Amino acid sequence: MEFTTLGRTGLKVSVMGVGCGGPSKVGKATGKTTEESVALIRHALDNGINIIDTSELYRTERIVGEAIKGYDRESIIISTKKSVWRSLTPKNVEKSFDKSLKSLGTDYIDIYHLHAVLPEDYEKVISETIPPLKNLRDEGKIRFIGITERFDIDFQHVMLQKALKDDYWDVMMVGFNILNQCARELIFPETTKKNIGTLVMFPVRLALSRPERLRQIIDELIEKDEFDPSDIDMNNPLGFLIHEGGAINLVDAAYRFCKYEPGADVILSGTGDIEHLKANIDSFSRTQLPDEDILRLKKIFQNVDSVSGQ
């Protein structure tokens, strides 16, 4: 597993992270037992992945806490989040944080994010949460402060563009994938300039794992004039990526496309199936996609900024 430095945090993190949300919630949402979910996270840790992302909203913090028992805590980077649509008084922020701390079975959290902040809520949210978060950081309970966008609504990263004007954020979680690449112009240049670490979400989701959903999204993009159907084979839209020397499959292409994007530090991979996890780990061990495939993807989706891939 390759490692990188997560911006100004200085944390040495694996380029692949375990995402404990998404459709599966490390198996919690797909019928797996707690023991199976714990085994999945431990398999990731045993294969060199050292960053785990969860949230009070996902209800997977206890699973993470159980999974990290017996490991060197200092070798693991835990990222979790405070839901901002609940009460944000200092007392309630601290109460939520303490509950997360207890669920995770640790006495500090490496990265504590404000979760899925909408553009219209940004100013109010930071005015109410930054003071208690700074207090928790001063007490040594939080190492770094982060913020995540609501990519399934905020396709053009409006909230993060606001957040980049401030200097509160050590880490940002941003949506980026083959279909919607606009973070390349709107977010990554500024996070790189300000040395803000990035966690990439939505690298695969439904559109890049289910062919029927990909075709639906492409039809929608054609209707919006964001996509030229002459650029692809409509019967197999991204089939050109699968060839000798190219991607193994579309999921493999999706992860490798994101992994080598300048400005993308950690790519979060969510699954509830250990065989899928093993396949994803293999994808992160492979080289960059061929230059001609990357250039073609950039051309095909150059005007797309209205989908998340979900």
C-alpha positions as CSV (number, residue, x, y, z in Angstrom):
1,M,0.0,0.0,0.0
2,E,1.3,3.4,-1.0
3,F,1.3,6.3,1.5
4,T,1.2,10.1,1.2
5,T,1.2,13.1,3.5
6,L,-2.3,14.5,4.3
7,G,-1.6,18.2,3.6
8,R,-0.6,20.4,6.5
9,T,-1.7,17.7,9.1
10,G,1.6,16.0,8.4
11,L,-0.2,12.6,8.9
12,K,1.2,9.7,6.9
13,V,-1.8,8.1,5.4
14,S,-2.5,5.2,3.0
15,V,-3.8,6.4,-0.4
16,M,-6.7,4.0,0.1
17,G,-9.0,4.6,3.0
18,V,-11.8,2.5,4.4
19,G,-15.1,4.3,4.1
20,C,-17.7,3.2,6.6
21,G,-20.7,5.0,5.1
22,G,-22.1,4.6,1.6
23,P,-24.6,2.0,0.6
24,S,-23.1,-0.8,2.6
25,K,-21.7,0.8,5.7
26,V,-19.0,-1.9,5.9
27,G,-21.8,-4.5,5.6
28,K,-24.0,-3.1,8.4
29,A,-26.7,-2.1,5.8
30,T,-26.4,-5.3,3.7
31,G,-27.1,-7.9,6.3
32,K,-23.5,-8.7,7.5
33,T,-22.9,-9.4,11.2
34,T,-20.9,-7.1,13.4
35,E,-18.2,-9.7,13.5
36,E,-18.0,-9.8,9.6
37,S,-17.8,-6.0,9.5
38,V,-15.1,-6.0,12.1
39,A,-13.2,-8.7,10.2
40,L,-13.4,-6.6,7.0
41,I,-11.9,-3.5,8.7
42,R,-9.2,-5.7,10.2
43,H,-8.3,-7.2,6.9
44,A,-7.8,-3.6,5.5
45,L,-5.6,-2.7,8.5
46,D,-3.6,-5.9,8.0
47,N,-3.0,-5.0,4.4
48,G,-1.5,-1.6,5.1
49,I,-4.6,0.7,5.1
50,N,-4.3,3.0,8.1
51,I,-7.1,5.6,7.6
52,I,-10.7,4.8,8.5
53,D,-13.6,7.2,7.9
54,T,-16.8,6.9,9.8
55,S,-19.5,9.2,11.3
56,E,-22.1,9.4,14.0
57,L,-24.7,9.4,11.2
58,Y,-23.5,6.0,9.8
59,R,-23.8,4.2,13.1
60,T,-20.6,2.4,12.4
61,E,-18.4,4.0,15.0
62,R,-18.8,1.1,17.4
63,I,-17.8,-1.3,14.7
64,V,-14.6,0.7,14.0
65,G,-13.9,0.8,17.8
66,E,-14.2,-2.9,18.0
67,A,-12.1,-3.4,14.9
68,I,-9.1,-1.3,16.1
69,K,-8.8,-3.1,19.5
70,G,-5.4,-4.8,19.8
71,Y,-3.8,-2.5,17.2
72,D,-1.4,0.3,17.9
73,R,-3.7,3.3,18.1
74,E,-1.0,5.7,17.0
75,S,-0.6,3.8,13.7
76,I,-4.3,4.3,12.8
77,I,-5.9,7.5,11.6
78,I,-9.5,7.8,12.6
79,S,-11.8,10.3,10.8
80,T,-15.3,10.8,12.0
81,K,-18.0,13.5,11.7
82,K,-20.5,15.7,13.5
83,S,-23.9,15.9,11.9
84,V,-24.7,19.6,11.4
85,W,-28.5,19.3,11.0
86,R,-28.8,18.5,14.7
87,S,-28.5,21.1,17.5
88,L,-25.2,22.9,17.3
89,T,-24.9,24.5,20.6
90,P,-21.4,24.2,22.1
91,K,-22.8,21.8,24.7
92,N,-24.4,19.5,22.1
93,V,-21.3,19.6,19.9
94,E,-19.2,18.4,22.8
95,K,-21.9,15.8,23.7
96,S,-21.8,14.4,20.2
97,F,-18.0,14.4,20.2
98,D,-17.9,12.5,23.6
99,K,-20.4,10.0,22.3
100,S,-18.2,9.4,19.2
101,L,-15.1,9.1,21.4
102,K,-16.8,6.5,23.6
103,S,-18.1,4.5,20.6
104,L,-14.7,4.5,19.0
105,G,-13.0,3.4,22.2
106,T,-10.3,6.0,22.0
107,D,-9.3,9.2,23.9
108,Y,-8.7,11.3,20.8
109,I,-9.9,11.6,17.2
110,D,-7.4,12.4,14.5
111,I,-9.8,14.2,12.1
112,Y,-13.2,15.5,13.2
113,H,-15.4,16.9,10.4
114,L,-18.5,18.9,10.1
115,H,-20.6,16.5,8.0
116,A,-22.3,17.3,4.7
117,V,-22.6,21.1,5.1
118,L,-24.8,22.8,2.6
119,P,-23.8,26.1,1.0
120,E,-26.7,28.0,2.5
121,D,-25.8,26.7,6.0
122,Y,-22.1,27.3,5.9
123,E,-21.8,30.6,7.7
124,K,-24.3,29.6,10.5
125,V,-22.6,26.3,11.0
126,I,-19.1,27.6,11.4
127,S,-20.2,30.4,13.7
128,E,-21.7,27.8,16.1
129,T,-19.2,25.0,15.8
130,I,-15.7,26.4,15.3
131,P,-15.4,27.7,19.0
132,P,-16.2,24.3,20.6
133,L,-14.1,22.5,18.0
134,K,-11.1,24.7,18.7
135,N,-11.6,24.1,22.5
136,L,-11.6,20.3,21.9
137,R,-8.5,20.7,19.8
138,D,-6.7,22.7,22.4
139,E,-7.6,20.0,24.9
140,G,-5.9,17.4,22.7
141,K,-9.1,15.5,22.0
142,I,-9.1,16.5,18.3
143,R,-5.9,16.6,16.3
144,F,-7.3,18.2,13.1
145,I,-10.6,19.8,12.0
146,G,-12.2,19.0,8.7
147,I,-15.4,19.7,6.7
148,T,-17.3,17.5,4.2
149,E,-19.7,18.6,1.4
150,R,-23.1,17.2,0.4
151,F,-21.9,16.1,-3.1
152,D,-25.2,14.4,-4.0
153,I,-26.8,17.9,-4.0
154,D,-23.8,20.3,-4.2
155,F,-22.4,19.0,-7.5
156,Q,-20.3,22.1,-8.1
157,H,-18.6,22.3,-4.7
158,V,-20.2,25.6,-3.8
159,M,-19.9,25.0,-0.1
160,L,-16.2,24.0,-0.3
161,Q,-15.4,27.0,-2.4
162,K,-16.8,29.1,0.5
163,A,-14.8,27.1,3.0
164,L,-11.6,27.6,1.1
165,K,-11.8,31.3,1.8
166,D,-11.4,30.6,5.5
167,D,-8.5,29.1,7.3
168,Y,-10.2,26.8,9.7
169,W,-9.9,23.5,7.8
170,D,-7.0,21.1,7.9
171,V,-8.8,18.5,5.8
172,M,-11.7,18.6,3.3
173,M,-13.8,15.7,2.0
174,V,-14.7,16.3,-1.7
175,G,-16.7,14.4,-4.3
176,F,-14.7,13.4,-7.4
177,N,-15.0,10.7,-9.9
178,I,-14.8,9.9,-13.7
179,L,-18.3,11.4,-14.3
180,N,-17.9,14.7,-12.4
181,Q,-14.3,15.9,-12.5
182,C,-15.0,19.6,-11.8
183,A,-13.1,19.5,-8.5
184,R,-10.0,19.4,-10.7
185,E,-10.6,23.1,-11.5
186,L,-12.7,24.3,-8.6
187,I,-11.1,22.6,-5.5
188,F,-7.8,20.9,-5.9
189,P,-5.7,23.9,-7.0
190,E,-6.7,25.8,-3.9
191,T,-6.4,22.9,-1.4
192,T,-2.9,22.2,-2.9
193,K,-2.0,25.9,-2.5
194,K,-3.3,26.1,1.1
195,N,-1.8,22.6,1.9
196,I,-5.2,21.3,2.9
197,G,-5.5,17.5,3.0
198,T,-8.2,15.9,0.8
199,L,-10.3,12.8,1.3
200,V,-12.1,11.8,-2.0
201,M,-15.6,10.3,-1.7
202,F,-17.9,9.0,-4.4
203,P,-15.1,7.4,-6.6
204,V,-17.4,4.6,-7.7
205,R,-21.0,4.7,-6.3
206,L,-23.9,3.2,-8.4
207,A,-23.0,4.7,-11.8
208,L,-19.6,3.1,-12.0
209,S,-20.6,-0.2,-10.5
210,R,-24.0,-0.8,-12.2
211,P,-24.1,-0.5,-16.0
212,E,-27.8,0.2,-16.1
213,R,-27.4,3.2,-13.7
214,L,-24.5,4.5,-15.9
215,R,-26.7,4.5,-19.0
216,Q,-29.4,6.3,-17.1
217,I,-27.0,9.0,-16.0
218,I,-25.6,9.4,-19.5
219,D,-29.1,9.8,-20.9
220,E,-29.7,12.6,-18.4
221,L,-26.5,14.3,-19.3
222,I,-27.3,14.2,-23.0
223,E,-30.7,15.9,-22.2
224,K,-28.8,18.6,-20.3
225,D,-26.3,19.1,-23.2
226,E,-23.4,18.2,-20.9
227,F,-22.5,15.2,-22.9
228,D,-21.9,14.4,-26.6
229,P,-23.1,10.9,-27.5
230,S,-20.8,10.8,-30.5
231,D,-17.9,10.6,-28.0
232,I,-18.8,7.0,-26.9
233,D,-20.3,3.7,-27.9
234,M,-23.8,4.1,-26.3
235,N,-24.1,0.4,-26.0
236,N,-20.9,0.2,-23.9
237,P,-20.2,3.8,-22.8
238,L,-16.9,3.2,-20.9
239,G,-15.9,-0.1,-22.5
240,F,-12.9,1.4,-24.1
241,L,-11.2,1.5,-20.6
242,I,-11.1,-2.3,-20.4
243,H,-8.2,-3.7,-22.5
244,E,-4.8,-5.2,-22.1
245,G,-2.6,-2.7,-20.3
246,G,-5.7,-0.8,-19.2
247,A,-8.3,-1.4,-16.5
248,I,-9.4,-4.8,-15.3
249,N,-13.0,-3.6,-15.0
250,L,-14.9,-0.3,-14.5
251,V,-14.5,-0.2,-10.7
252,D,-10.8,-0.8,-11.2
253,A,-10.7,2.1,-13.6
254,A,-12.7,4.4,-11.3
255,Y,-10.3,3.9,-8.4
256,R,-7.1,4.2,-10.5
257,F,-8.5,7.4,-12.2
258,C,-9.0,9.0,-8.8
259,K,-5.8,7.7,-7.1
260,Y,-3.5,9.4,-9.6
261,E,-5.4,12.8,-9.7
262,P,-3.1,15.6,-8.6
263,G,-4.5,17.1,-5.4
264,A,-6.4,13.9,-4.3
265,D,-4.7,12.5,-1.2
266,V,-6.8,9.6,0.1
267,I,-9.5,7.8,-2.0
268,L,-12.2,6.3,0.2
269,S,-13.3,2.8,-0.7
270,G,-16.5,1.5,0.9
271,T,-17.7,-2.1,0.8
272,G,-19.3,-4.7,3.0
273,D,-17.8,-7.7,1.2
274,I,-14.3,-8.9,1.9
275,E,-13.7,-10.2,-1.7
276,H,-14.6,-6.8,-3.0
277,L,-12.3,-5.2,-0.5
278,K,-9.4,-7.5,-1.7
279,A,-10.2,-6.5,-5.3
280,N,-10.2,-2.8,-4.4
281,I,-6.8,-3.2,-2.7
282,D,-5.5,-4.8,-5.8
283,S,-6.7,-1.8,-7.9
284,F,-4.7,0.6,-5.7
285,S,-1.6,-1.5,-6.3
286,R,-1.8,-1.0,-10.1
287,T,-0.3,1.8,-12.1
288,Q,-2.0,4.8,-13.6
289,L,-4.4,4.2,-16.4
290,P,-2.9,4.7,-19.9
291,D,-2.5,8.4,-20.8
292,E,-4.8,8.1,-23.9
293,D,-7.6,6.7,-21.7
294,I,-7.3,9.5,-19.2
295,L,-7.3,12.1,-21.9
296,R,-10.4,10.6,-23.4
297,L,-12.2,10.5,-20.1
298,K,-11.3,14.2,-19.5
299,K,-12.7,15.1,-23.0
300,I,-15.9,13.1,-22.7
301,F,-16.9,14.5,-19.3
302,Q,-15.3,17.9,-19.6
303,N,-18.7,19.7,-19.4
304,V,-20.3,17.6,-16.7
305,D,-21.0,19.3,-13.3
306,S,-24.6,18.1,-12.5
307,V,-24.2,14.6,-11.2
308,S,-22.5,12.8,-8.3
309,G,-22.5,9.2,-9.8
310,Q,-25.0,8.0,-7.2
